[in-house]
Structures are given as structure tokens and as C-alpha cells.
């Protein structure tokens, strides 16, 4: 006998412990959400865009994990054009296709473009003032600090990289020496060190697949 006061279990009803729980990988709710999210991101990103992008997309909105962000950012850096614009196009296309890519691009460009045009008109008359030059140097130091701090924050994800931590550090050191100290053009560094990294990653992935197949 079943108690008539107790409702029968319904296969269509979600378990009570899952009701209202945010999914592990949230995503933009609409094109409008995508547009305004990237607009807000762009308005914060003057000078220190890497730090802002990582905080907004990984820590706040959780559209990407840290590992996914590192991988997508690496692809965005290799592609022609501004890194953050490339990343916005990739994320928009991932969730909404071409419409999402255009919405994300519009969010990244519309209001910053208006602000930059206004600032350029104002800056043209005061660019030679010592106070303005000092402010610009100070903002450059802050931007460099933000980018460096974000790099240290994401460094832990190298443990999961298929190339291995030692190889990642080695390639990163070579890149720093080539660009910062030897002043090698970026294109040559990408072709040289980038090709070496891709070759090693391809080799390691092949070995990992072979081990999985053997098991």
C-alpha cells in the first residue's frame, strides 16, 4: 500500500539537489548577453586587457576554465589581429555561430571606438604636457604589472599541458630571450619556436594516444 499523501516519483522531475544549481560550464544566455559582456570587458581593458579578460571570462562568468582560457588565448595570439578581438570572435562563434561572433565583435569595438575617438581629440591638445607624459608612463607600468600577475596566476595550468612543465618553461625562456634581449622579430620567433612547440606537442599527443590504445 502506498500512502496517497506521498506523491509518486516522477521521472520528469529533476532531483532536488540539482534544482537551481548553476552548470559547471555556464554560457552566454543570448546575443544580448554576449554583446554587453564583451562591452563591459572592453571598457575595463584599457592597457591591461589580459588581466581583465581572464578575470571576467574565467573567474566571474566561468565561460572558460583556466586551461581552456590558456589554450584559446594561445590560438588568439597566433592569429592576425588584436588578441582579445580574436578571442571574442572565437567565443561568440562557439556559442551562437556567425551571429555570436558578430555580436561579440560589436561589443568589443563599439563603445571603445567612441571613447578612443573622443580621447584622441582631447589628447591632441595636451599631449606635450609633462603631467600627461608622466601619467602615461605610470599607466604603462600598471598595465605591465597586471599582465605579469595574470601570467603568474595562469602558470599552474602548465602542469596539465601535454608538452610538460620543463619544456613549457624552456620554450617560454627562449621566447623571452629572443624577443626582449636579442630583439628578434616576432614573426621569426613564431615560425621558429612556435614550430618547435607544435612539433613537440604533436609527438607527445601521439605517444599519449598510443598508450591509451595499448591499454
ABEGO torsion letter per residue (X at the ends): XBBAABBBBBAABBBAAABGBBBABBBBABAAAAAAAAAAAAAAABGAAAAAAAAAAAAAAGABBAAAAAAAAAAAAABBEBAAAAAAAAAAAAAAEAAAAAAAAAAAAAAAAAAAAAAAAAAAAAAABAAAAAAAAAAAAAAAAAAAAAAAAAAAAAAABAAEAAAAAAAAAAAAAAAAAAGBBAAAAAAAAAAAAAAAAAAAAAAAAAAAAAX
